[in-house]
Amino acid sequence: MALSFGINDYIEGAVITAVILLNIVVGYVASSSPIDIYRYSHAEMMLMYEPVEHSFVQDYRAEKTILSLQALSAPVSKVVRDGRIESVKAETLVVGDVVQLAVGDMIPADLRLFDCINASTDEALLTGESLPISKNPHLVFPAREMAVGDRTNMAYSGSTMTQGRATGIVIATAMDTEVGKIAQLLRQQEPKAVAGSNVVQRTFNRVKSTLVHILGLVGTPLQVKLSKFALILFALAIMLAIIVFSANEWDVHGEVLIYGICVAVAVIPESLIAVLTITVAVGTKAMAKGNVVVRKLQALEAVGGVTNICSDKTGTLTQGRMIARKAWVPDAGTLTVHDTTNPFDPRSGFVQMDGTNIDTDHVGSNSSFSTFLKAIALCNLSSVYNSNDKTSIDNQSVTDAGDNWTAVGEPTEIALHVLALRFNSGKLALLQGQQRKQLAEFPFDSAIKRMTVVYQDSKCKFAEAFAKGAAESMLPLLKASDEKKAEIRYTVDSMAGEGLRVLCIAHKIIPENEFGQLSLRQSVEQDLEFVGVVGLYDPPRVETPGAVRKCHMAGITVHMLTGDHIKTATAIAYEVGILGNVMPSAQASTVVMGAEEFDKLSDEEIDAIEALPLVIARCSPTTKVRMVEAMHRRYAFCVMTGDGVNDSPALKHADVGIAMGKNGSDVAKEAADMVLTDDDFASVVKAVEEGRRLFDNIQKFLMHLLISNIAQVILLLLALTFKDADENSVFPLSPIQILWVNLITSSFLALGLGLEESQPDIMYRPPHNLRVGVFTRELIIDKMVYGTFMGSLCLLAFVTVVYGAGGGNLGDDCNEEWNSTCDVVFRARATTYATITFLLLVTAWEVKHFTRSLFNLDPARYSGPFSIFPVLWRNRFLFWAVCAGVVIVFPVVYLPVVNKSVFKHTAITWEWGIVFGAVAVYLALVESWKAVKRAFGIGSARAKVLTMEEAEMRVGMFPNGTPTLPRRGETEK
């Protein structure tokens, strides 16, 4: 497997390899020394090897997705065969086998249950939801298309038994199971490139697909653009060599051949691959600090072009833990908990009663509310404590505790226990403070959906029963009027409409003469007094609303694809800002959809929808994949986040897949391009911001490298007219000078540009046009303009020395070595080398922004006449690269032997006036061009820093921050 990855990476770089081999030929032809030949070839091959090595290692680590699925099969299962219970290997199960399950068992196949006792299973790998699913074998569902999480009479392969026991019959094994279908989705190739109606067509498609891969025309938009660019450069290099040969009437002898190859090499940015790879590698380190681990290097740049983000809800947009959000106690009021950042910490957030902040230390004086707190604390099996004091935390005020809160138990009970602890009414405090003892306990039963406990205070002759459960289960047991029950139902429905999981709390006094009936559940759970209702939910992360709003301002549409119920998903979507309070009526029916409804639509019907749904609830793996494919048909570039096995197919089909690192499955991590170490949606936004920064910087160093190449081509082509005594063209730059400028001078400057920090308004701009990519019209025009300026000034410097002070003496055989006739040519060549070097150093600062003046590069941070100095100092690497570039010119020009024998130039004196004059003229020309662009709006013309208000107006923000959605077929400008 490793060998295939390595071969594939080298094949994909075939075009660049050919270009680099051409450079090696230059070294071979231009040098008679074997040592020099080795140096040329070694340097070039290292530039090729380094990025290939990075790609090989990343791909080898990534292509293990299917292997992770093998860990989901149970090794041994209990099967009833011939009336006997046998333990058999899971892979030997067949349809029709009867399997027995107990707590902790991994389910070996898809089962139709026919017998259960308090059975619950953890189906997070299929649904993405962390709460266990209670099973009821007696239910029958007529709709085959219903979501997996709603099929409560089924147990699915790969999930685990969390409670009770069950027996079921095998209906699907291996690849026919739900988890097997996920594996099939992971194996699918998109699209079928070699399909065809006949042998000839299939053969043609296969050859075409192979060529496309060899030429590197697959992958991220940047990979495809750079591969096409490499092909164009390769063709251009050959064409330029042909021009040189034709100008010499095809008399291709040694001098002409060398000159032709030099012109061809001048058009190729040799250091591009190395600079790009190092820049991306540095970006991955920056991402790691932002809690994002990049598994595939190319994904870092790709994520900057995202137009849509599809996110899971549980654990990504939300905290992945339950809290008690709202409680209604009739005689006390409606309690609401706000801004909880740590669901286990009773001090997190603040509490209001009927909209007014309350002091949690004194509210317990209300008898009804005190009963409510006792009920949720005592009818509870969870444990919540601070790790600094595990034994006595319930006996002290929670305000005195430390920060390390821990909880053990079922998520719903933990949330209720934390709510009680907010009022210093934890279970331990109630038991020890009043010396209560437990007389009876009736555990939660999935069939009746309630739990009851009975406690007695040592000072009292009576006992108290506390019960909690689903409203439909508790209402028939309440001793209340029909009007009161109607009021309770209304409150329950209202809370459920807010996406809350609602529990009804009840209480009962049991006199001493009825203690004999405490073992009878039916007796204890009758004539209960209603205490209140409490609504629980998985709260959004504190950072999520701000991150979603930031996406909207950046022109990115956020979608929620969740396995949760539609009411819960809708409520969370409103809370985090994915949905607004005002939505266009034309979109109201499709903004929120259930997966069952979405899956019934054909691809054509989905494409006809004005805008894709912002929320899809009860998602299956196929639903998420179809959503990604629908986005691709709309030319959107999408990011998919997920943590479960059910998310892995969509992670692989998305343009960039991002898995959760803390709670994510191994399958999801292997399928993803990036992994979040904190499982936070805000980190996805950081990844997008870093991707945009990288895209901007790639444009900057591409511009710099290409300006150098264009200037050299102009210089060398026009210099064809300079003939020596033997009618050979005289090099204005020697081959070594060309390689030095391209590999040494330009490389470090380009690397410095790759390390530029992001612009302050980078997340206020819309996504860049993926069809155009890095080679925008502005970049193409600017590189031609700057390259023409630079090439013309270099040619002018050469001509001034040769035809000014030198009287037009081009010497004899000055391309090979120094002789007495070559003084003028060697001085002119040194002047030209110094000129192009200094112009490239200045250009490195000029291309920091394509429109703003060098003297006003960062108006958001610095202003005034001397603002240029702190701006240039911010990028220390680029600053010192420019300084080093200035310093290194002098030993290259003046060092004896090195100057004449290696670089084919000699020391200069008064010619420095020409060099600095050319720099001044170049600065004036570039600044004038930028001023013209600003005045006439040519190119981006983004001299002004965008503000948050401008970004909101551009995307048409609703009052609460939701943007208008683009219509079908619209693309970002």
GUDOKOL-853514 format. One line per 4 residues: number of its first residue (from 1); their letters; for each residue x, y, z of C-alpha. Coordinates in steps of 0.2 Angstrom, whole numbers, plus 5000, padded with zeros to 4 digits. Example, Ala and Ser with C-alpha at 12.3 -4.5 7.8 and 13.67 -1.06 7.14 Angstrom:
% residues 2
1	as	5062/4978/5039  5068/4995/5036
This chain:
% residues 973
1	mals	5000/5000/5000  5014/5012/5005  5023/5009/4988  5007/5013/4978
5	fgin	5005/5030/4987  5023/5034/4984  5021/5030/4965  5005/5040/4964
9	dyie	5013/5055/4971  5027/5055/4959  5016/5052/4945  5005/5067/4950
13	gavi	5020/5077/4949  5026/5072/4932  5024/5089/4924  5034/5097/4937
17	tavi	5047/5083/4937  5049/5086/4918  5051/5105/4921  5065/5102/4934
21	llni	5074/5089/4923  5074/5103/4910  5083/5114/4923  5096/5100/4926
25	vvgy	5099/5100/4908  5103/5118/4909  5116/5114/4922  5123/5101/4912
29	vass	5125/5111/4896  5131/5127/4905  5144/5119/4915  5159/5108/4910
33	spid	5163/5103/4928  5156/5087/4935  5155/5095/4952  5144/5109/4945
37	iyry	5133/5097/4936  5130/5087/4953  5126/5103/4962  5113/5108/4949
41	shae	5105/5091/4949  5105/5089/4968  5098/5106/4971  5084/5103/4959
45	mmlm	5080/5085/4964  5079/5090/4982  5066/5104/4978  5056/5090/4969
49	yepv	5058/5077/4983  5053/5087/4998  5035/5091/4993  5033/5073/4986
53	ehsf	5039/5066/5003  5026/5077/5013  5012/5071/5001  5017/5053/5003
57	vqdy	5017/5053/5022  5001/5062/5023  4992/5050/5010  4999/5034/5019
61	raek	4992/5040/5035  4975/5045/5028  4971/5029/5018  4966/5018/5032
65	tils	4947/5022/5034  4940/5005/5029  4952/4996/5041  4944/5006/5056
69	lqal	4927/4999/5052  4933/4981/5056  4934/4986/5074  4916/4988/5075
73	sapv	4911/4970/5074  4908/4960/5089  4920/4945/5091  4908/4933/5100
77	skvv	4889/4933/5101  4876/4922/5111  4865/4913/5099  4850/4901/5102
81	rdgr	4852/4886/5090  4843/4870/5092  4836/4876/5108  4853/4878/5116
85	iesv	4863/4895/5119  4879/4895/5110  4894/4907/5109  4899/4909/5091
89	kaet	4909/4921/5081  4900/4936/5075  4905/4933/5057  4897/4916/5057
93	lvvg	4879/4924/5060  4866/4921/5046  4849/4929/5043  4837/4920/5055
97	dvvq	4848/4917/5069  4841/4922/5086  4853/4933/5097  4853/4937/5115
101	lavg	4860/4953/5121  4865/4960/5139  4872/4976/5146  4889/4980/5138
105	dmip	4887/4968/5123  4891/4974/5106  4877/4971/5094  4884/4959/5080
109	adlr	4871/4961/5066  4855/4971/5062  4842/4963/5073  4823/4964/5074
113	lfdc	4819/4964/5093  4805/4953/5099  4809/4953/5118  4816/4967/5129
117	inas	4817/4972/5147  4822/4990/5150  4833/4989/5135  4843/5004/5128
121	tdea	4857/5005/5115  4870/5017/5111  4868/5021/5092  4879/5036/5091
125	lltg	4889/5028/5077  4874/5028/5066  4864/5044/5072  4878/5055/5080
129	eslp	4867/5057/5095  4875/5053/5112  4859/5049/5122  4854/5030/5123
133	iskn	4839/5024/5113  4826/5015/5123  4819/5000/5114  4801/4993/5112
137	phlv	4799/4977/5103  4780/4978/5102  4780/4993/5090  4777/4991/5072
141	fpar	4781/5005/5060  4773/5006/5042  4785/5018/5034  4801/5009/5029
145	emav	4810/5026/5025  4810/5032/5043  4826/5037/5052  4837/5024/5060
149	gdrt	4835/5033/5077  4816/5032/5076  4816/5013/5073  4815/5008/5092
153	nmay	4811/4990/5088  4828/4987/5080  4845/4985/5086  4860/4989/5074
157	sgst	4877/4981/5071  4891/4990/5079  4880/4999/5093  4881/4993/5111
161	mtqg	4869/4988/5124  4869/5001/5138  4854/4995/5149  4843/4980/5151
165	ratg	4843/4964/5140  4835/4960/5124  4833/4946/5111  4831/4948/5092
169	ivia	4832/4939/5076  4845/4943/5063  4839/4952/5048  4855/4958/5040
173	tamd	4874/4954/5041  4890/4961/5035  4888/4974/5021  4869/4973/5021
177	tevg	4869/4981/5039  4867/4999/5042  4885/5001/5046  4889/4990/5031
181	kiaq	4880/5003/5020  4891/5016/5027  4906/5006/5022  4899/5005/5005
185	llrq	4897/5023/5004  4916/5025/5009  4921/5014/4995  4911/5022/4982
189	qepk	4921/5032/4969  4914/5049/4964  4912/5050/4949  4914/5034/4939
193	avag	4927/5040/4928  4929/5024/4917  4910/5020/4915  4904/5018/4897
197	snvv	4892/5010/4886  4905/5000/4876  4922/4993/4876  4929/5008/4866
201	qrtf	4921/5021/4876  4927/5013/4893  4945/5011/4886  4945/5029/4881
205	nrvk	4938/5035/4898  4951/5024/4907  4965/5032/4896  4958/5049/4899
209	stlv	4957/5046/4918  4975/5040/4919  4981/5055/4909  4972/5067/4920
213	hilg	4980/5059/4935  4997/5059/4928  4996/5077/4923  4989/5082/4941
217	lvgt	4973/5089/4934  4963/5082/4949  4962/5087/4967  4959/5104/4976
221	plqv	4956/5120/4965  4974/5125/4969  4981/5109/4964  4972/5109/4947
225	klsk	4976/5127/4943  4995/5124/4947  4995/5108/4937  4988/5118/4922
229	fali	5000/5132/4925  5014/5120/4925  5009/5113/4908  5007/5131/4901
233	lfal	5025/5135/4908  5032/5119/4900  5024/5123/4883  5030/5142/4885
237	aiml	5048/5136/4889  5049/5126/4873  5041/5140/4863  5054/5152/4869
241	aiiv	5068/5141/4865  5061/5139/4848  5061/5158/4846  5079/5159/4851
245	fsan	5084/5145/4839  5074/5153/4824  5082/5170/4828  5099/5162/4825
249	ewdv	5092/5154/4809  5092/5137/4817  5111/5136/4818  5110/5127/4835
253	hgev	5128/5126/4840  5134/5127/4858  5131/5146/4862  5114/5146/4854
257	liyg	5109/5131/4863  5114/5137/4880  5105/5154/4876  5089/5145/4871
261	icva	5089/5135/4887  5093/5150/4898  5077/5159/4891  5067/5143/4893
265	vavi	5073/5141/4911  5070/5160/4915  5051/5157/4913  5050/5143/4926
269	pesl	5048/5147/4944  5060/5134/4951  5057/5137/4969  5038/5137/4968
273	iavl	5035/5119/4974  5047/5121/4989  5040/5138/4994  5022/5132/4993
277	titv	5026/5116/5003  5035/5125/5016  5022/5139/5017  5008/5126/5019
281	avgt	5018/5116/5032  5020/5132/5042  5002/5135/5041  4998/5117/5048
285	kama	5008/5122/5063  4998/5138/5065  4982/5128/5063  4988/5116/5077
289	kgnv	4989/5131/5089  4971/5134/5084  4966/5116/5089  4965/5110/5071
293	vvrk	4976/5096/5065  4979/5095/5047  4980/5077/5040  4981/5082/5022
297	lqal	4991/5097/5017  4981/5102/5002  4966/5104/5013  4973/5119/5022
301	eavg	4972/5130/5006  4956/5122/5000  4947/5126/5016  4950/5145/5013
305	gvtn	4938/5144/4998  4923/5136/5007  4906/5143/5002  4896/5131/5013
309	icsd	4899/5123/5030  4888/5107/5035  4890/5104/5053  4884/5091/5065
313	ktgt	4875/5098/5080  4879/5087/5095  4896/5091/5102  4901/5103/5088
317	ltqg	4888/5117/5088  4883/5112/5106  4893/5107/5121  4888/5088/5120
321	rmia	4881/5088/5137  4863/5091/5144  4858/5105/5156  4842/5110/5164
325	rkaw	4837/5125/5153  4820/5129/5160  4809/5124/5175  4791/5129/5179
329	vpda	4785/5127/5197  4767/5134/5198  4769/5142/5215  4786/5149/5212
333	gtlt	4787/5154/5194  4797/5150/5178  4816/5147/5181  4828/5150/5167
337	vhdt	4847/5146/5166  4857/5157/5154  4875/5156/5147  4881/5140/5154
341	tnpf	4899/5136/5148  4902/5121/5159  4887/5109/5161  4894/5101/5176
345	dprs	4898/5117/5186  4883/5123/5196  4891/5141/5196  4892/5142/5177
349	gfvq	4880/5155/5170  4866/5164/5179  4848/5160/5184  4832/5170/5182
353	mdgt	4815/5168/5189  4801/5176/5178  4815/5186/5169  4823/5193/5185
357	nidt	4840/5188/5192  4839/5178/5208  4850/5174/5222  4852/5155/5222
361	dhvg	4856/5155/5241  4839/5162/5247  4826/5156/5234  4824/5139/5243
365	snss	4813/5148/5256  4798/5144/5244  4791/5127/5250  4785/5122/5232
369	fstf	4802/5126/5225  4811/5117/5239  4800/5101/5236  4805/5103/5217
373	lkai	4824/5104/5222  4822/5089/5233  4813/5079/5220  4826/5081/5206
377	alcn	4841/5078/5218  4834/5063/5227  4826/5054/5212  4843/5054/5204
381	lssv	4857/5041/5203  4871/5053/5196  4885/5060/5206  4892/5078/5203
385	ynsn	4907/5084/5213  4922/5095/5213  4938/5084/5211  4946/5095/5224
389	dkts	4933/5089/5237  4924/5073/5232  4917/5070/5250  4910/5086/5256
393	idnq	4905/5097/5241  4887/5095/5244  4889/5101/5262  4896/5118/5257
397	svtd	4891/5132/5246  4896/5129/5228  4903/5146/5227  4917/5140/5238
401	agdn	4922/5125/5227  4936/5124/5214  4935/5123/5196  4937/5105/5192
405	wtav	4919/5098/5191  4916/5080/5187  4900/5070/5184  4896/5052/5183
409	gept	4879/5045/5178  4866/5047/5164  4866/5064/5156  4848/5069/5160
413	eial	4851/5065/5179  4867/5074/5179  4858/5090/5172  4845/5089/5186
417	hvla	4858/5086/5199  4868/5101/5194  4852/5112/5194  4849/5106/5212
421	lrfn	4867/5110/5217  4864/5128/5210  4853/5130/5226  4865/5120/5237
425	sgkl	4852/5106/5237  4863/5092/5231  4859/5074/5235  4873/5071/5247
429	allq	4868/5087/5257  4850/5082/5258  4854/5064/5264  4867/5069/5277
433	gqqr	4860/5085/5283  4843/5078/5287  4848/5060/5290  4836/5053/5276
437	kqla	4836/5035/5272  4829/5027/5256  4815/5015/5259  4811/5010/5241
441	efpf	4817/5013/5223  4808/5010/5207  4821/5012/5193  4817/5020/5176
445	dsai	4808/5008/5165  4808/5012/5146  4790/5004/5145  4782/5016/5157
449	krmt	4796/5030/5155  4797/5035/5174  4807/5033/5190  4801/5034/5208
453	vvyq	4811/5034/5225  4804/5034/5243  4814/5043/5257  4810/5045/5275
457	dskc	4817/5059/5287  4822/5051/5303  4813/5065/5312  4796/5061/5303
461	kfae	4783/5048/5305  4779/5049/5286  4789/5045/5270  4790/5055/5254
465	afak	4789/5048/5236  4798/5058/5222  4794/5054/5204  4800/5060/5187
469	gaae	4796/5055/5170  4789/5059/5153  4773/5070/5153  4762/5057/5145
473	smlp	4767/5044/5158  4765/5055/5173  4749/5065/5169  4737/5050/5172
477	llka	4745/5047/5189  4743/5065/5195  4729/5070/5208  4724/5086/5198
481	sdek	4709/5093/5190  4707/5093/5171  4710/5111/5170  4726/5109/5179
485	kaei	4731/5095/5168  4727/5105/5153  4738/5119/5159  4752/5106/5162
489	rytv	4750/5100/5144  4751/5117/5137  4767/5121/5147  4775/5104/5141
493	dsma	4770/5107/5123  4777/5125/5124  4794/5119/5131  4795/5105/5118
497	gegl	4792/5117/5105  4808/5126/5110  4817/5110/5107  4818/5105/5126
501	rvlc	4817/5087/5133  4803/5089/5145  4801/5079/5162  4787/5080/5174
505	iahk	4791/5081/5192  4779/5074/5206  4778/5071/5225  4768/5062/5237
509	iipe	4767/5060/5256  4765/5042/5262  4759/5040/5280  4767/5027/5291
513	nefg	4752/5015/5290  4755/5013/5271  4773/5008/5273  4768/4990/5270
517	qlsl	4764/4994/5252  4780/5002/5248  4785/4987/5238  4771/4989/5226
521	rqsv	4775/5001/5212  4757/5004/5207  4752/5009/5224  4767/5021/5227
525	eqdl	4764/5029/5210  4746/5034/5211  4738/5051/5217  4754/5060/5215
529	efvg	4755/5079/5218  4761/5089/5204  4777/5099/5208  4783/5106/5191
533	vvgl	4791/5102/5174  4809/5104/5169  4816/5106/5151  4833/5100/5147
537	ydpp	4844/5102/5131  4861/5101/5125  4866/5120/5125  4876/5128/5111
541	rvet	4894/5132/5114  4897/5150/5120  4908/5153/5104  4896/5146/5092
545	pgav	4884/5160/5089  4899/5172/5086  4907/5159/5074  4891/5157/5064
549	rkch	4889/5176/5062  4907/5177/5057  4904/5164/5043  4889/5174/5037
553	magi	4899/5190/5036  4912/5180/5026  4899/5175/5014  4898/5157/5020
557	tvhm	4882/5148/5023  4881/5137/5038  4870/5121/5037  4865/5109/5052
561	ltgd	4864/5091/5048  4859/5081/5063  4852/5065/5069  4842/5074/5082
565	hikt	4823/5078/5082  4817/5092/5071  4811/5103/5085  4827/5102/5095
569	atai	4837/5105/5079  4827/5120/5074  4828/5128/5092  4847/5126/5092
573	ayev	4848/5133/5074  4839/5148/5080  4849/5150/5096  4866/5149/5086
577	gilg	4860/5160/5072  4859/5148/5058  4840/5152/5057  4834/5170/5059
581	nvmp	4818/5176/5066  4813/5182/5049  4814/5170/5034  4808/5173/5016
585	saqa	4791/5164/5014  4797/5156/4997  4810/5147/5007  4800/5143/5023
589	stvv	4795/5126/5018  4813/5120/5013  4824/5130/5026  4820/5116/5039
593	mgae	4817/5098/5033  4817/5081/5040  4828/5068/5032  4813/5057/5028
597	efdk	4806/5072/5017  4823/5076/5010  4827/5058/5005  4811/5056/4995
601	lsde	4816/5070/4983  4825/5066/4967  4841/5075/4962  4831/5085/4950
605	eida	4819/5090/4963  4833/5095/4975  4841/5105/4962  4825/5114/4959
609	ieal	4824/5120/4977  4828/5139/4977  4840/5136/4992  4846/5120/5000
613	plvi	4839/5117/5018  4849/5126/5032  4843/5112/5044  4840/5094/5041
617	arcs	4835/5083/5056  4835/5064/5058  4849/5063/5045  4856/5046/5039
621	pttk	4873/5044/5031  4865/5044/5014  4856/5060/5018  4872/5069/5022
625	vrmv	4881/5062/5006  4866/5068/4995  4867/5085/5003  4886/5086/4998
629	eamh	4882/5080/4981  4868/5093/4979  4880/5107/4984  4893/5101/4971
633	rrya	4880/5102/4958  4877/5120/4963  4896/5123/4961  4898/5126/4980
637	fcvm	4914/5121/4989  4908/5113/5005  4916/5108/5022  4908/5094/5032
641	tgdg	4910/5091/5050  4906/5076/5060  4911/5064/5074  4902/5047/5071
645	vnds	4904/5033/5059  4888/5039/5051  4897/5055/5046  4912/5047/5038
649	palk	4905/5045/5020  4900/5063/5020  4917/5068/5027  4925/5059/5012
653	hadv	4913/5065/4999  4915/5083/5005  4928/5095/4998  4936/5096/5015
657	giam	4931/5084/5029  4934/5089/5047  4932/5076/5061  4931/5079/5080
661	gkng	4946/5074/5089  4940/5072/5107  4923/5063/5105  4925/5057/5086
665	sdva	4927/5039/5081  4942/5033/5073  4933/5030/5057  4928/5048/5056
669	keaa	4946/5054/5059  4953/5043/5046  4940/5049/5033  4943/5067/5037
673	dmvl	4956/5080/5030  4957/5089/5047  4954/5085/5065  4948/5097/5078
677	tddd	4956/5094/5095  4943/5104/5104  4927/5098/5095  4922/5117/5093
681	fasv	4914/5124/5078  4923/5140/5081  4939/5131/5077  4932/5127/5060
685	vkav	4930/5146/5057  4948/5148/5062  4953/5135/5049  4944/5145/5036
689	eegr	4952/5161/5041  4969/5152/5040  4965/5145/5023  4961/5162/5017
693	rlfd	4977/5169/5023  4986/5155/5015  4977/5158/4998  4981/5177/4999
697	niqk	4999/5173/5003  5000/5161/4988  4994/5174/4977  5008/5186/4984
701	flmh	5023/5175/4982  5016/5168/4965  5015/5186/4959  5033/5189/4965
705	llis	5040/5174/4957  5031/5177/4940  5037/5195/4940  5055/5189/4941
709	niaq	5052/5176/4927  5043/5189/4915  5057/5202/4918  5070/5189/4914
713	vill	5061/5183/4898  5059/5201/4892  5077/5204/4896  5084/5189/4887
717	llal	5073/5190/4872  5077/5208/4868  5095/5205/4871  5095/5192/4856
721	tfkd	5100/5208/4846  5117/5210/4856  5129/5200/4845  5148/5199/4849
725	aden	5162/5198/4836  5158/5180/4832  5139/5184/4829  5134/5175/4845
729	svfp	5121/5183/4857  5128/5190/4872  5120/5185/4889  5114/5200/4899
733	lspi	5113/5188/4913  5123/5172/4914  5115/5155/4917  5122/5155/4935
737	qilw	5115/5172/4938  5098/5166/4932  5098/5151/4944  5104/5162/4958
741	vnli	5091/5174/4956  5077/5161/4954  5083/5149/4968  5091/5160/4981
745	tssf	5086/5178/4980  5067/5175/4975  5065/5159/4986  5068/5167/5003
749	lalg	5058/5183/4998  5043/5172/4992  5044/5162/5008  5043/5178/5018
753	lgle	5027/5183/5008  5020/5166/5012  5022/5170/5030  5012/5186/5029
757	esqp	4999/5188/5043  4981/5189/5038  4972/5206/5033  4961/5213/5047
761	dimy	4946/5212/5035  4950/5194/5029  4933/5187/5036  4923/5202/5030
765	rpph	4926/5197/5011  4916/5184/5001  4924/5168/4996  4936/5169/4981
769	nlrv	4930/5163/4965  4935/5145/4964  4933/5144/4945  4946/5158/4944
773	gvft	4957/5152/4958  4974/5161/4962  4976/5167/4944  4964/5181/4945
777	reli	4964/5194/4931  4972/5207/4943  4986/5195/4946  4989/5192/4928
781	idkm	4988/5210/4923  4999/5215/4937  5013/5202/4934  5014/5208/4916
785	vygt	5015/5226/4921  5027/5224/4934  5037/5212/4924  5038/5224/4910
789	fmgs	5044/5238/4921  5057/5227/4929  5063/5219/4912  5064/5236/4903
793	lcll	5074/5244/4917  5086/5229/4918  5088/5230/4899  5091/5249/4900
797	afvt	5104/5246/4914  5113/5234/4903  5112/5245/4887  5118/5260/4897
801	vvyg	5134/5252/4903  5138/5244/4886  5133/5258/4874  5136/5272/4886
805	aggg	5153/5271/4894  5158/5255/4885  5155/5262/4867  5146/5246/4862
809	nlgd	5160/5234/4864  5152/5217/4867  5169/5208/4867  5173/5191/4860
813	dcne	5167/5174/4868  5161/5183/4884  5148/5170/4888  5161/5157/4892
817	ewns	5175/5166/4902  5184/5182/4906  5196/5189/4893  5203/5206/4890
821	tcdv	5189/5211/4878  5175/5207/4891  5177/5220/4904  5162/5230/4897
825	vfra	5151/5215/4896  5156/5209/4913  5153/5226/4921  5136/5227/4912
829	ratt	5131/5210/4917  5135/5214/4936  5125/5230/4934  5110/5220/4927
833	yati	5112/5207/4941  5112/5220/4955  5097/5229/4946  5086/5214/4945
837	tfll	5091/5209/4963  5087/5226/4971  5071/5227/4961  5065/5210/4967
841	lvta	5069/5216/4985  5058/5231/4983  5044/5221/4974  5043/5209/4989
845	wevk	5036/5223/4999  5026/5231/4985  5016/5215/4982  5011/5214/5001
849	hftr	4995/5222/4994  4990/5223/4976  4982/5240/4977  4987/5250/4992
853	slfn	5003/5260/4992  5019/5254/4999  5018/5269/5011  5000/5265/5017
857	ldpa	5000/5246/5017  4990/5244/5033  4979/5259/5036  4968/5249/5049
861	rysg	4983/5247/5061  4995/5261/5056  4993/5278/5049  5004/5294/5046
865	pfsi	5020/5298/5036  5031/5285/5045  5018/5270/5045  5029/5261/5032
869	fpvl	5042/5256/5045  5031/5247/5058  5022/5238/5043  5038/5232/5036
873	wrnr	5044/5226/5053  5028/5216/5057  5034/5202/5045  5051/5199/5053
877	flfw	5056/5185/5041  5053/5195/5025  5062/5210/5033  5077/5200/5036
881	avca	5076/5191/5020  5076/5208/5011  5091/5214/5022  5100/5198/5018
885	gvvi	5097/5200/5000  5105/5217/5000  5120/5211/5009  5123/5196/4999
889	vfpv	5124/5206/4983  5141/5213/4987  5151/5197/4990  5143/5190/4974
893	vylp	5149/5205/4964  5165/5209/4972  5172/5192/4978  5187/5188/4967
897	vvnk	5186/5172/4957  5168/5169/4962  5163/5184/4952  5172/5181/4936
901	svfk	5173/5162/4935  5156/5158/4942  5144/5172/4939  5153/5179/4924
905	htai	5153/5197/4929  5166/5209/4938  5166/5222/4951  5157/5239/4947
909	twew	5159/5256/4954  5150/5271/4946  5137/5259/4939  5128/5258/4957
913	givf	5121/5275/4952  5112/5266/4937  5106/5253/4950  5098/5265/4962
917	gava	5091/5276/4949  5082/5260/4942  5075/5257/4959  5069/5274/4961
921	vyla	5061/5274/4943  5053/5257/4947  5046/5263/4963  5038/5278/4954
925	lves	5031/5267/4940  5023/5254/4952  5016/5267/4964  5009/5276/4949
929	wkav	5001/5260/4943  4993/5257/4960  4986/5274/4960  4978/5272/4943
933	kraf	4970/5256/4949  4963/5265/4965  4957/5279/4954  4948/5269/4941
937	gigs	4944/5254/4951  4954/5242/4941  4956/5225/4948  4951/5223/4967
941	arak	4954/5241/4971  4952/5236/4989  4962/5251/4996  4949/5253/5010
945	vltm	4948/5241/5024  4931/5233/5025  4921/5235/5041  4909/5223/5050
949	eeae	4895/5234/5045  4899/5234/5027  4901/5215/5027  4884/5214/5035
953	mrvg	4876/5225/5022  4884/5215/5008  4876/5199/5013  4860/5206/5018
957	mfpn	4860/5202/5037  4843/5200/5045  4842/5208/5062  4848/5193/5071
961	gtpt	4862/5190/5059  4856/5177/5046  4860/5181/5028  4849/5180/5013
965	lprr	4853/5164/5004  4859/5164/4986  4847/5158/4973  4850/5142/4963
969	gete	4865/5144/4951  4871/5160/4959  4890/5161/4962  4900/5172/4972
973	k	4908/5187/4963
